[in-house]
Amino acid sequence: MSKVSIVIPIYNDERYIRETLNSVQCQSYADWTCVLVNDGSTDSTQSIIEEYTRADDRFVSFVIPNRL
């Protein structure tokens, strides 16, 4: 079976991002990569994303800076 890629766009989602990422981690199929795209969040979303990327190398993150 081939690897699965999951892409999650994120913006100011500190209230729900842990639940989302925990759900991805708990899947029975383990051969996946989850690409987290932080679209310029101004809350603590990025620090939560960093926790997950440090703990599980299947999570990869990209940050799109604000253009303001």
Predicted model as a PDB file, atoms N, CA, C, CB and O in Angstrom, pLDDT in the B-factor column:
MODEL        1                                                                  
ATOM      1  N   MET A   1       0.842  -1.177   0.000  1.00 51.00           N  
ATOM      2  CA  MET A   1       0.000   0.000   0.000  1.00 51.00           C  
ATOM      3  C   MET A   1       0.889   1.244   0.000  1.00 51.00           C  
ATOM      4  CB  MET A   1      -0.959  -0.004   1.220  1.00 51.00           C  
ATOM      5  O   MET A   1       1.960   1.241   0.607  1.00 51.00           O  
ATOM      6  N   SER A   2       0.458   2.284  -0.664  1.00 56.00           N  
ATOM      7  CA  SER A   2       1.268   3.492  -0.742  1.00 56.00           C  
ATOM      8  C   SER A   2       1.034   4.408   0.454  1.00 56.00           C  
ATOM      9  CB  SER A   2       0.971   4.236  -2.029  1.00 56.00           C  
ATOM     10  O   SER A   2       0.022   4.323   1.150  1.00 56.00           O  
ATOM     11  N   LYS A   3       2.010   5.286   0.661  1.00 88.00           N  
ATOM     12  CA  LYS A   3       1.922   6.254   1.750  1.00 88.00           C  
ATOM     13  C   LYS A   3       0.798   7.248   1.484  1.00 88.00           C  
ATOM     14  CB  LYS A   3       3.259   6.993   1.929  1.00 88.00           C  
ATOM     15  O   LYS A   3       0.517   7.601   0.339  1.00 88.00           O  
ATOM     16  N   VAL A   4       0.172   7.686   2.550  1.00 94.00           N  
ATOM     17  CA  VAL A   4      -0.917   8.664   2.468  1.00 94.00           C  
ATOM     18  C   VAL A   4      -0.393  10.015   2.930  1.00 94.00           C  
ATOM     19  CB  VAL A   4      -2.147   8.221   3.328  1.00 94.00           C  
ATOM     20  O   VAL A   4       0.309  10.103   3.937  1.00 94.00           O  
ATOM     21  N   SER A   5      -0.734  11.060   2.196  1.00 96.00           N  
ATOM     22  CA  SER A   5      -0.391  12.425   2.598  1.00 96.00           C  
ATOM     23  C   SER A   5      -1.656  13.150   3.016  1.00 96.00           C  
ATOM     24  CB  SER A   5       0.325  13.188   1.451  1.00 96.00           C  
ATOM     25  O   SER A   5      -2.678  13.095   2.333  1.00 96.00           O  
ATOM     26  N   ILE A   6      -1.568  13.824   4.140  1.00 97.00           N  
ATOM     27  CA  ILE A   6      -2.685  14.598   4.677  1.00 97.00           C  
ATOM     28  C   ILE A   6      -2.218  16.045   4.739  1.00 97.00           C  
ATOM     29  CB  ILE A   6      -3.147  14.069   6.099  1.00 97.00           C  
ATOM     30  O   ILE A   6      -1.151  16.326   5.284  1.00 97.00           O  
ATOM     31  N   VAL A   7      -2.992  16.952   4.196  1.00 97.00           N  
ATOM     32  CA  VAL A   7      -2.637  18.369   4.233  1.00 97.00           C  
ATOM     33  C   VAL A   7      -3.699  19.092   5.051  1.00 97.00           C  
ATOM     34  CB  VAL A   7      -2.522  18.974   2.786  1.00 97.00           C  
ATOM     35  O   VAL A   7      -4.893  18.998   4.766  1.00 97.00           O  
ATOM     36  N   ILE A   8      -3.245  19.816   6.074  1.00 98.00           N  
ATOM     37  CA  ILE A   8      -4.172  20.547   6.942  1.00 98.00           C  
ATOM     38  C   ILE A   8      -3.803  22.030   6.926  1.00 98.00           C  
ATOM     39  CB  ILE A   8      -4.142  19.983   8.403  1.00 98.00           C  
ATOM     40  O   ILE A   8      -2.766  22.415   7.468  1.00 98.00           O  
ATOM     41  N   PRO A   9      -4.641  22.864   6.309  1.00 97.00           N  
ATOM     42  CA  PRO A   9      -4.419  24.303   6.394  1.00 97.00           C  
ATOM     43  C   PRO A   9      -4.907  24.802   7.756  1.00 97.00           C  
ATOM     44  CB  PRO A   9      -5.146  25.052   5.231  1.00 97.00           C  
ATOM     45  O   PRO A   9      -5.954  24.377   8.244  1.00 97.00           O  
ATOM     46  N   ILE A  10      -4.139  25.705   8.357  1.00 97.00           N  
ATOM     47  CA  ILE A  10      -4.447  26.130   9.725  1.00 97.00           C  
ATOM     48  C   ILE A  10      -4.329  27.650   9.828  1.00 97.00           C  
ATOM     49  CB  ILE A  10      -3.500  25.438  10.748  1.00 97.00           C  
ATOM     50  O   ILE A  10      -3.377  28.247   9.326  1.00 97.00           O  
ATOM     51  N   TYR A  11      -5.304  28.258  10.483  1.00 96.00           N  
ATOM     52  CA  TYR A  11      -5.225  29.684  10.792  1.00 96.00           C  
ATOM     53  C   TYR A  11      -5.904  29.934  12.133  1.00 96.00           C  
ATOM     54  CB  TYR A  11      -5.883  30.544   9.666  1.00 96.00           C  
ATOM     55  O   TYR A  11      -7.107  29.714  12.275  1.00 96.00           O  
ATOM     56  N   ASN A  12      -5.132  30.393  13.118  1.00 96.00           N  
ATOM     57  CA  ASN A  12      -5.653  30.718  14.456  1.00 96.00           C  
ATOM     58  C   ASN A  12      -6.584  29.625  14.975  1.00 96.00           C  
ATOM     59  CB  ASN A  12      -6.396  32.062  14.427  1.00 96.00           C  
ATOM     60  O   ASN A  12      -7.758  29.869  15.254  1.00 96.00           O  
ATOM     61  N   ASP A  13      -6.049  28.440  15.095  1.00 96.00           N  
ATOM     62  CA  ASP A  13      -6.863  27.282  15.470  1.00 96.00           C  
ATOM     63  C   ASP A  13      -6.385  26.636  16.769  1.00 96.00           C  
ATOM     64  CB  ASP A  13      -6.849  26.252  14.352  1.00 96.00           C  
ATOM     65  O   ASP A  13      -6.508  25.423  16.937  1.00 96.00           O  
ATOM     66  N   GLU A  14      -5.843  27.433  17.686  1.00 96.00           N  
ATOM     67  CA  GLU A  14      -5.283  26.881  18.914  1.00 96.00           C  
ATOM     68  C   GLU A  14      -6.296  26.079  19.732  1.00 96.00           C  
ATOM     69  CB  GLU A  14      -4.729  27.993  19.756  1.00 96.00           C  
ATOM     70  O   GLU A  14      -5.910  25.178  20.476  1.00 96.00           O  
ATOM     71  N   ARG A  15      -7.562  26.389  19.605  1.00 96.00           N  
ATOM     72  CA  ARG A  15      -8.590  25.683  20.396  1.00 96.00           C  
ATOM     73  C   ARG A  15      -8.835  24.257  19.924  1.00 96.00           C  
ATOM     74  CB  ARG A  15      -9.893  26.449  20.347  1.00 96.00           C  
ATOM     75  O   ARG A  15      -9.233  23.406  20.720  1.00 96.00           O  
ATOM     76  N   TYR A  16      -8.605  23.980  18.649  1.00 96.00           N  
ATOM     77  CA  TYR A  16      -8.981  22.673  18.098  1.00 96.00           C  
ATOM     78  C   TYR A  16      -7.842  21.894  17.463  1.00 96.00           C  
ATOM     79  CB  TYR A  16     -10.045  22.857  17.090  1.00 96.00           C  
ATOM     80  O   TYR A  16      -8.024  20.728  17.115  1.00 96.00           O  
ATOM     81  N   ILE A  17      -6.677  22.499  17.302  1.00 97.00           N  
ATOM     82  CA  ILE A  17      -5.620  21.834  16.550  1.00 97.00           C  
ATOM     83  C   ILE A  17      -5.103  20.582  17.250  1.00 97.00           C  
ATOM     84  CB  ILE A  17      -4.479  22.791  16.317  1.00 97.00           C  
ATOM     85  O   ILE A  17      -4.782  19.604  16.575  1.00 97.00           O  
ATOM     86  N   ARG A  18      -5.013  20.580  18.567  1.00 98.00           N  
ATOM     87  CA  ARG A  18      -4.574  19.365  19.285  1.00 98.00           C  
ATOM     88  C   ARG A  18      -5.520  18.196  19.019  1.00 98.00           C  
ATOM     89  CB  ARG A  18      -4.490  19.636  20.804  1.00 98.00           C  
ATOM     90  O   ARG A  18      -5.076  17.078  18.757  1.00 98.00           O  
ATOM     91  N   GLU A  19      -6.794  18.455  19.087  1.00 98.00           N  
ATOM     92  CA  GLU A  19      -7.787  17.403  18.832  1.00 98.00           C  
ATOM     93  C   GLU A  19      -7.627  16.858  17.414  1.00 98.00           C  
ATOM     94  CB  GLU A  19      -9.226  17.944  19.039  1.00 98.00           C  
ATOM     95  O   GLU A  19      -7.691  15.647  17.199  1.00 98.00           O  
ATOM     96  N   THR A  20      -7.422  17.733  16.470  1.00 98.00           N  
ATOM     97  CA  THR A  20      -7.249  17.331  15.075  1.00 98.00           C  
ATOM     98  C   THR A  20      -6.000  16.481  14.907  1.00 98.00           C  
ATOM     99  CB  THR A  20      -7.175  18.561  14.165  1.00 98.00           C  
ATOM    100  O   THR A  20      -6.055  15.410  14.304  1.00 98.00           O  
ATOM    101  N   LEU A  21      -4.880  16.947  15.432  1.00 98.00           N  
ATOM    102  CA  LEU A  21      -3.624  16.222  15.261  1.00 98.00           C  
ATOM    103  C   LEU A  21      -3.606  14.916  16.038  1.00 98.00           C  
ATOM    104  CB  LEU A  21      -2.462  17.087  15.692  1.00 98.00           C  
ATOM    105  O   LEU A  21      -3.025  13.934  15.576  1.00 98.00           O  
ATOM    106  N   ASN A  22      -4.229  14.887  17.202  1.00 98.00           N  
ATOM    107  CA  ASN A  22      -4.359  13.626  17.937  1.00 98.00           C  
ATOM    108  C   ASN A  22      -5.179  12.612  17.142  1.00 98.00           C  
ATOM    109  CB  ASN A  22      -5.006  13.869  19.311  1.00 98.00           C  
ATOM    110  O   ASN A  22      -4.870  11.421  17.138  1.00 98.00           O  
ATOM    111  N   SER A  23      -6.205  13.082  16.484  1.00 97.00           N  
ATOM    112  CA  SER A  23      -7.032  12.206  15.663  1.00 97.00           C  
ATOM    113  C   SER A  23      -6.219  11.597  14.517  1.00 97.00           C  
ATOM    114  CB  SER A  23      -8.234  12.978  15.107  1.00 97.00           C  
ATOM    115  O   SER A  23      -6.357  10.412  14.214  1.00 97.00           O  
ATOM    116  N   VAL A  24      -5.382  12.403  13.892  1.00 97.00           N  
ATOM    117  CA  VAL A  24      -4.518  11.893  12.822  1.00 97.00           C  
ATOM    118  C   VAL A  24      -3.564  10.848  13.385  1.00 97.00           C  
ATOM    119  CB  VAL A  24      -3.724  13.047  12.151  1.00 97.00           C  
ATOM    120  O   VAL A  24      -3.382   9.792  12.779  1.00 97.00           O  
ATOM    121  N   GLN A  25      -2.959  11.120  14.519  1.00 96.00           N  
ATOM    122  CA  GLN A  25      -2.012  10.179  15.125  1.00 96.00           C  
ATOM    123  C   GLN A  25      -2.650   8.848  15.502  1.00 96.00           C  
ATOM    124  CB  GLN A  25      -1.392  10.798  16.351  1.00 96.00           C  
ATOM    125  O   GLN A  25      -1.983   7.813  15.482  1.00 96.00           O  
ATOM    126  N   CYS A  26      -3.911   8.865  15.837  1.00 96.00           N  
ATOM    127  CA  CYS A  26      -4.579   7.658  16.330  1.00 96.00           C  
ATOM    128  C   CYS A  26      -5.137   6.759  15.229  1.00 96.00           C  
ATOM    129  CB  CYS A  26      -5.690   8.047  17.248  1.00 96.00           C  
ATOM    130  O   CYS A  26      -5.768   5.744  15.523  1.00 96.00           O  
ATOM    131  N   GLN A  27      -4.917   7.111  13.996  1.00 93.00           N  
ATOM    132  CA  GLN A  27      -5.416   6.272  12.899  1.00 93.00           C  
ATOM    133  C   GLN A  27      -4.711   4.919  12.918  1.00 93.00           C  
ATOM    134  CB  GLN A  27      -5.206   6.971  11.528  1.00 93.00           C  
ATOM    135  O   GLN A  27      -3.542   4.822  13.290  1.00 93.00           O  
ATOM    136  N   SER A  28      -5.424   3.893  12.521  1.00 94.00           N  
ATOM    137  CA  SER A  28      -4.829   2.555  12.519  1.00 94.00           C  
ATOM    138  C   SER A  28      -3.794   2.395  11.410  1.00 94.00           C  
ATOM    139  CB  SER A  28      -5.916   1.498  12.367  1.00 94.00           C  
ATOM    140  O   SER A  28      -2.866   1.597  11.545  1.00 94.00           O  
ATOM    141  N   TYR A  29      -3.937   3.132  10.327  1.00 93.00           N  
ATOM    142  CA  TYR A  29      -2.958   3.097   9.246  1.00 93.00           C  
ATOM    143  C   TYR A  29      -1.828   4.050   9.614  1.00 93.00           C  
ATOM    144  CB  TYR A  29      -3.607   3.482   7.867  1.00 93.00           C  
ATOM    145  O   TYR A  29      -2.074   5.237   9.828  1.00 93.00           O  
ATOM    146  N   ALA A  30      -0.608   3.561   9.689  1.00 92.00           N  
ATOM    147  CA  ALA A  30       0.491   4.353  10.239  1.00 92.00           C  
ATOM    148  C   ALA A  30       1.438   4.939   9.194  1.00 92.00           C  
ATOM    149  CB  ALA A  30       1.272   3.514  11.177  1.00 92.00           C  
ATOM    150  O   ALA A  30       2.303   5.740   9.549  1.00 92.00           O  
ATOM    151  N   ASP A  31       1.306   4.572   7.929  1.00 94.00           N  
ATOM    152  CA  ASP A  31       2.246   5.039   6.912  1.00 94.00           C  
ATOM    153  C   ASP A  31       1.723   6.307   6.250  1.00 94.00           C  
ATOM    154  CB  ASP A  31       2.492   3.946   5.856  1.00 94.00           C  
ATOM    155  O   ASP A  31       1.280   6.284   5.102  1.00 94.00           O  
ATOM    156  N   TRP A  32       1.779   7.405   6.981  1.00 95.00           N  
ATOM    157  CA  TRP A  32       1.258   8.682   6.489  1.00 95.00           C  
ATOM    158  C   TRP A  32       2.237   9.812   6.800  1.00 95.00           C  
ATOM    159  CB  TRP A  32      -0.122   8.983   7.113  1.00 95.00           C  
ATOM    160  O   TRP A  32       3.116   9.687   7.653  1.00 95.00           O  
ATOM    161  N   THR A  33       2.058  10.893   6.093  1.00 96.00           N  
ATOM    162  CA  THR A  33       2.734  12.154   6.369  1.00 96.00           C  
ATOM    163  C   THR A  33       1.653  13.218   6.449  1.00 96.00           C  
ATOM    164  CB  THR A  33       3.814  12.500   5.270  1.00 96.00           C  
ATOM    165  O   THR A  33       0.773  13.287   5.591  1.00 96.00           O  
ATOM    166  N   CYS A  34       1.724  14.043   7.479  1.00 97.00           N  
ATOM    167  CA  CYS A  34       0.742  15.104   7.648  1.00 97.00           C  
ATOM    168  C   CYS A  34       1.447  16.447   7.481  1.00 97.00           C  
ATOM    169  CB  CYS A  34       0.040  15.008   9.039  1.00 97.00           C  
ATOM    170  O   CYS A  34       2.331  16.804   8.260  1.00 97.00           O  
ATOM    171  N   VAL A  35       1.041  17.176   6.457  1.00 97.00           N  
ATOM    172  CA  VAL A  35       1.620  18.480   6.155  1.00 97.00           C  
ATOM    173  C   VAL A  35       0.728  19.552   6.783  1.00 97.00           C  
ATOM    174  CB  VAL A  35       1.766  18.696   4.604  1.00 97.00           C  
ATOM    175  O   VAL A  35      -0.441  19.697   6.425  1.00 97.00           O  
ATOM    176  N   LEU A  36       1.303  20.292   7.721  1.00 98.00           N  
ATOM    177  CA  LEU A  36       0.574  21.338   8.421  1.00 98.00           C  
ATOM    178  C   LEU A  36       0.981  22.678   7.832  1.00 98.00           C  
ATOM    179  CB  LEU A  36       0.846  21.292   9.955  1.00 98.00           C  
ATOM    180  O   LEU A  36       2.163  23.022   7.842  1.00 98.00           O  
ATOM    181  N   VAL A  37       0.030  23.433   7.322  1.00 98.00           N  
ATOM    182  CA  VAL A  37       0.313  24.716   6.694  1.00 98.00           C  
ATOM    183  C   VAL A  37      -0.307  25.812   7.556  1.00 98.00           C  
ATOM    184  CB  VAL A  37      -0.237  24.767   5.227  1.00 98.00           C  
ATOM    185  O   VAL A  37      -1.520  26.023   7.541  1.00 98.00           O  
ATOM    186  N   ASN A  38       0.544  26.501   8.302  1.00 97.00           N  
ATOM    187  CA  ASN A  38       0.093  27.589   9.165  1.00 97.00           C  
ATOM    188  C   ASN A  38       0.053  28.873   8.342  1.00 97.00           C  
ATOM    189  CB  ASN A  38       1.026  27.748  10.412  1.00 97.00           C  
ATOM    190  O   ASN A  38       1.089  29.400   7.936  1.00 97.00           O  
ATOM    191  N   ASP A  39      -1.135  29.357   8.108  1.00 95.00           N  
ATOM    192  CA  ASP A  39      -1.339  30.527   7.254  1.00 95.00           C  
ATOM    193  C   ASP A  39      -1.315  31.826   8.052  1.00 95.00           C  
ATOM    194  CB  ASP A  39      -2.660  30.406   6.508  1.00 95.00           C  
ATOM    195  O   ASP A  39      -2.284  32.585   8.053  1.00 95.00           O  
ATOM    196  N   GLY A  40      -0.189  32.074   8.735  1.00 94.00           N  
ATOM    197  CA  GLY A  40      -0.008  33.343   9.445  1.00 94.00           C  
ATOM    198  C   GLY A  40      -0.788  33.478  10.737  1.00 94.00           C  
ATOM    199  O   GLY A  40      -1.231  34.576  11.077  1.00 94.00           O  
ATOM    200  N   SER A  41      -0.964  32.396  11.458  1.00 95.00           N  
ATOM    201  CA  SER A  41      -1.693  32.467  12.728  1.00 95.00           C  
ATOM    202  C   SER A  41      -1.039  33.453  13.685  1.00 95.00           C  
ATOM    203  CB  SER A  41      -1.769  31.083  13.379  1.00 95.00           C  
ATOM    204  O   SER A  41       0.185  33.578  13.726  1.00 95.00           O  
ATOM    205  N   THR A  42      -1.869  34.152  14.454  1.00 94.00           N  
ATOM    206  CA  THR A  42      -1.372  35.118  15.432  1.00 94.00           C  
ATOM    207  C   THR A  42      -1.589  34.651  16.868  1.00 94.00           C  
ATOM    208  CB  THR A  42      -2.045  36.459  15.223  1.00 94.00           C  
ATOM    209  O   THR A  42      -1.258  35.375  17.808  1.00 94.00           O  
ATOM    210  N   ASP A  43      -2.136  33.463  17.047  1.00 96.00           N  
ATOM    211  CA  ASP A  43      -2.328  32.900  18.383  1.00 96.00           C  
ATOM    212  C   ASP A  43      -1.209  31.887  18.651  1.00 96.00           C  
ATOM    213  CB  ASP A  43      -3.743  32.227  18.517  1.00 96.00           C  
ATOM    214  O   ASP A  43      -0.151  31.983  18.028  1.00 96.00           O  
ATOM    215  N   SER A  44      -1.399  30.946  19.531  1.00 97.00           N  
ATOM    216  CA  SER A  44      -0.344  29.979  19.873  1.00 97.00           C  
ATOM    217  C   SER A  44      -0.353  28.737  18.988  1.00 97.00           C  
ATOM    218  CB  SER A  44      -0.485  29.559  21.315  1.00 97.00           C  
ATOM    219  O   SER A  44       0.260  27.727  19.335  1.00 97.00           O  
ATOM    220  N   THR A  45      -1.031  28.798  17.871  1.00 97.00           N  
ATOM    221  CA  THR A  45      -1.101  27.660  16.957  1.00 97.00           C  
ATOM    222  C   THR A  45       0.288  27.152  16.575  1.00 97.00           C  
ATOM    223  CB  THR A  45      -1.874  28.042  15.702  1.00 97.00           C  
ATOM    224  O   THR A  45       0.515  25.942  16.587  1.00 97.00           O  
ATOM    225  N   GLN A  46       1.212  28.032  16.239  1.00 97.00           N  
ATOM    226  CA  GLN A  46       2.532  27.599  15.775  1.00 97.00           C  
ATOM    227  C   GLN A  46       3.284  26.829  16.848  1.00 97.00           C  
ATOM    228  CB  GLN A  46       3.354  28.799  15.333  1.00 97.00           C  
ATOM    229  O   GLN A  46       3.965  25.853  16.532  1.00 97.00           O  
ATOM    230  N   SER A  47       3.181  27.235  18.094  1.00 97.00           N  
ATOM    231  CA  SER A  47       3.888  26.504  19.150  1.00 97.00           C  
ATOM    232  C   SER A  47       3.299  25.108  19.348  1.00 97.00           C  
ATOM    233  CB  SER A  47       3.833  27.286  20.469  1.00 97.00           C  
ATOM    234  O   SER A  47       4.029  24.168  19.662  1.00 97.00           O  
ATOM    235  N   ILE A  48       2.018  24.972  19.170  1.00 98.00           N  
ATOM    236  CA  ILE A  48       1.377  23.650  19.254  1.00 98.00           C  
ATOM    237  C   ILE A  48       1.842  22.777  18.089  1.00 98.00           C  
ATOM    238  CB  ILE A  48      -0.178  23.782  19.246  1.00 98.00           C  
ATOM    239  O   ILE A  48       2.154  21.601  18.274  1.00 98.00           O  
ATOM    240  N   ILE A  49       1.886  23.352  16.903  1.00 98.00           N  
ATOM    241  CA  ILE A  49       2.372  22.622  15.730  1.00 98.00           C  
ATOM    242  C   ILE A  49       3.801  22.137  15.977  1.00 98.00           C  
ATOM    243  CB  ILE A  49       2.312  23.516  14.461  1.00 98.00           C  
ATOM    244  O   ILE A  49       4.130  20.992  15.668  1.00 98.00           O  
ATOM    245  N   GLU A  50       4.637  22.994  16.525  1.00 98.00           N  
ATOM    246  CA  GLU A  50       6.026  22.631  16.792  1.00 98.00           C  
ATOM    247  C   GLU A  50       6.142  21.481  17.787  1.00 98.00           C  
ATOM    248  CB  GLU A  50       6.784  23.834  17.312  1.00 98.00           C  
ATOM    249  O   GLU A  50       7.035  20.643  17.655  1.00 98.00           O  
ATOM    250  N   GLU A  51       5.267  21.427  18.768  1.00 98.00           N  
ATOM    251  CA  GLU A  51       5.247  20.297  19.706  1.00 98.00           C  
ATOM    252  C   GLU A  51       5.070  18.981  18.951  1.00 98.00           C  
ATOM    253  CB  GLU A  51       4.115  20.472  20.750  1.00 98.00           C  
ATOM    254  O   GLU A  51       5.777  18.005  19.201  1.00 98.00           O  
ATOM    255  N   TYR A  52       4.123  18.976  18.031  1.00 98.00           N  
ATOM    256  CA  TYR A  52       3.820  17.754  17.291  1.00 98.00           C  
ATOM    257  C   TYR A  52       4.932  17.394  16.308  1.00 98.00           C  
ATOM    258  CB  TYR A  52       2.503  17.908  16.545  1.00 98.00           C  
ATOM    259  O   TYR A  52       5.257  16.216  16.152  1.00 98.00           O  
ATOM    260  N   THR A  53       5.511  18.377  15.654  1.00 98.00           N  
ATOM    261  CA  THR A  53       6.580  18.077  14.693  1.00 98.00           C  
ATOM    262  C   THR A  53       7.847  17.584  15.400  1.00 98.00           C  
ATOM    263  CB  THR A  53       6.903  19.323  13.850  1.00 98.00           C  
ATOM    264  O   THR A  53       8.595  16.782  14.842  1.00 98.00           O  
ATOM    265  N   ARG A  54       8.087  18.058  16.618  1.00 98.00           N  
ATOM    266  CA  ARG A  54       9.238  17.556  17.386  1.00 98.00           C  
ATOM    267  C   ARG A  54       9.008  16.125  17.861  1.00 98.00           C  
ATOM    268  CB  ARG A  54       9.516  18.467  18.592  1.00 98.00           C  
ATOM    269  O   ARG A  54       9.941  15.322  17.890  1.00 98.00           O  
ATOM    270  N   ALA A  55       7.786  15.807  18.229  1.00 98.00           N  
ATOM    271  CA  ALA A  55       7.472  14.500  18.811  1.00 98.00           C  
ATOM    272  C   ALA A  55       7.243  13.399  17.777  1.00 98.00           C  
ATOM    273  CB  ALA A  55       6.258  14.619  19.674  1.00 98.00           C  
ATOM    274  O   ALA A  55       7.443  12.221  18.077  1.00 98.00           O  
ATOM    275  N   ASP A  56       6.830  13.764  16.577  1.00 97.00           N  
ATOM    276  CA  ASP A  56       6.457  12.756  15.575  1.00 97.00           C  
ATOM    277  C   ASP A  56       6.913  13.246  14.205  1.00 97.00           C  
ATOM    278  CB  ASP A  56       4.907  12.481  15.586  1.00 97.00           C  
ATOM    279  O   ASP A  56       6.381  14.227  13.686  1.00 97.00           O  
ATOM    280  N   ASP A  57       7.891  12.569  13.622  1.00 96.00           N  
ATOM    281  CA  ASP A  57       8.452  13.047  12.352  1.00 96.00           C  
ATOM    282  C   ASP A  57       7.535  12.839  11.153  1.00 96.00           C  
ATOM    283  CB  ASP A  57       9.755  12.360  12.092  1.00 96.00           C  
ATOM    284  O   ASP A  57       7.896  13.199  10.033  1.00 96.00           O  
ATOM    285  N   ARG A  58       6.378  12.276  11.367  1.00 96.00           N  
ATOM    286  CA  ARG A  58       5.386  12.171  10.287  1.00 96.00           C  
ATOM    287  C   ARG A  58       4.663  13.504  10.075  1.00 96.00           C  
ATOM    288  CB  ARG A  58       4.363  11.059  10.602  1.00 96.00           C  
ATOM    289  O   ARG A  58       4.016  13.704   9.046  1.00 96.00           O  
ATOM    290  N   PHE A  59       4.773  14.413  11.046  1.00 97.00           N  
ATOM    291  CA  PHE A  59       4.225  15.758  10.901  1.00 97.00           C  
ATOM    292  C   PHE A  59       5.301  16.674  10.330  1.00 97.00           C  
ATOM    293  CB  PHE A  59       3.702  16.301  12.265  1.00 97.00           C  
ATOM    294  O   PHE A  59       6.435  16.693  10.810  1.00 97.00           O  
ATOM    295  N   VAL A  60       4.938  17.424   9.310  1.00 97.00           N  
ATOM    296  CA  VAL A  60       5.837  18.391   8.672  1.00 97.00           C  
ATOM    297  C   VAL A  60       5.090  19.708   8.634  1.00 97.00           C  
ATOM    298  CB  VAL A  60       6.284  17.931   7.219  1.00 97.00           C  
ATOM    299  O   VAL A  60       3.900  19.730   8.319  1.00 97.00           O  
ATOM    300  N   SER A  61       5.766  20.814   8.949  1.00 98.00           N  
ATOM    301  CA  SER A  61       5.038  22.076   8.965  1.00 98.00           C  
ATOM    302  C   SER A  61       5.677  23.126   8.063  1.00 98.00           C  
ATOM    303  CB  SER A  61       4.952  22.602  10.378  1.00 98.00           C  
ATOM    304  O   SER A  61       6.888  23.144   7.838  1.00 98.00           O  
ATOM    305  N   PHE A  62       4.828  23.978   7.569  1.00 97.00           N  
ATOM    306  CA  PHE A  62       5.224  25.132   6.768  1.00 97.00           C  
ATOM    307  C   PHE A  62       4.463  26.338   7.296  1.00 97.00           C  
ATOM    308  CB  PHE A  62       4.943  24.901   5.236  1.00 97.00           C  
ATOM    309  O   PHE A  62       3.295  26.235   7.672  1.00 97.00           O  
ATOM    310  N   VAL A  63       5.139  27.483   7.318  1.00 96.00           N  
ATOM    311  CA  VAL A  63       4.512  28.713   7.796  1.00 96.00           C  
ATOM    312  C   VAL A  63       4.446  29.699   6.628  1.00 96.00           C  
ATOM    313  CB  VAL A  63       5.303  29.324   9.012  1.00 96.00           C  
ATOM    314  O   VAL A  63       5.446  29.958   5.959  1.00 96.00           O  
ATOM    315  N   ILE A  64       3.263  30.233   6.399  1.00 94.00           N  
ATOM    316  CA  ILE A  64       3.085  31.287   5.424  1.00 94.00           C  
ATOM    317  C   ILE A  64       2.946  32.584   6.233  1.00 94.00           C  
ATOM    318  CB  ILE A  64       1.826  31.022   4.482  1.00 94.00           C  
ATOM    319  O   ILE A  64       1.953  32.761   6.939  1.00 94.00           O  
ATOM    320  N   PRO A  65       3.923  33.486   6.139  1.00 89.00           N  
ATOM    321  CA  PRO A  65       3.866  34.710   6.944  1.00 89.00           C  
ATOM    322  C   PRO A  65       2.748  35.647   6.487  1.00 89.00           C  
ATOM    323  CB  PRO A  65       5.204  35.439   6.881  1.00 89.00           C  
ATOM    324  O   PRO A  65       2.332  35.635   5.329  1.00 89.00           O  
ATOM    325  N   ASN A  66       2.280  36.450   7.426  1.00 81.00           N  
ATOM    326  CA  ASN A  66       1.296  37.474   7.095  1.00 81.00           C  
ATOM    327  C   ASN A  66       1.927  38.493   6.158  1.00 81.00           C  
ATOM    328  CB  ASN A  66       0.758  38.165   8.375  1.00 81.00           C  
ATOM    329  O   ASN A  66       3.123  38.772   6.250  1.00 81.00           O  
ATOM    330  N   ARG A  67       1.133  39.038   5.269  1.00 77.00           N  
ATOM    331  CA  ARG A  67       1.639  40.013   4.306  1.00 77.00           C  
ATOM    332  C   ARG A  67       1.353  41.445   4.717  1.00 77.00           C  
ATOM    333  CB  ARG A  67       1.044  39.754   2.952  1.00 77.00           C  
ATOM    334  O   ARG A  67       1.558  42.363   3.922  1.00 77.00           O  
ATOM    335  N   LEU A  68       0.895  41.655   5.911  1.00 65.00           N  
ATOM    336  CA  LEU A  68       0.572  43.005   6.388  1.00 65.00           C  
ATOM    337  C   LEU A  68       1.805  43.788   6.730  1.00 65.00           C  
ATOM    338  CB  LEU A  68      -0.329  42.942   7.590  1.00 65.00           C  
ATOM    339  O   LEU A  68       1.707  44.942   7.147  1.00 65.00           O  
TER     340      LEU A  68                                                      
ENDMDL                                                                          
END                                                                             
